[in-house]
């Protein structure tokens, strides 16, 4: 049986990136890890993950949650640095 940590290690995303997907898609983190694993292997999927994080930043900002907004900005920076295909444009 795979644990969440096993899935996280296989999906090429950080725990914070998976948490961003989980919150955005309203799914458990284990499901978000699998979805993220699927998305991260294509350029358009990486752009989709980037947009998810950007959407989460906007939601945190609109709710006045500056701590969460700041954390997500760091998550976005790291994601873009480690997944260059995410710099593309959504089609």
Secondary structure, DSSP 4 states (H G I P E B T S, - for coil): ---HHHHHHHTTS-HHHHHHHHHHHT--HHHHHHHHHHHHTSHHHHHHHHHHHHHHHHHHHHTT-HHHHHHHHHHHHHHHHH-GGGGS---
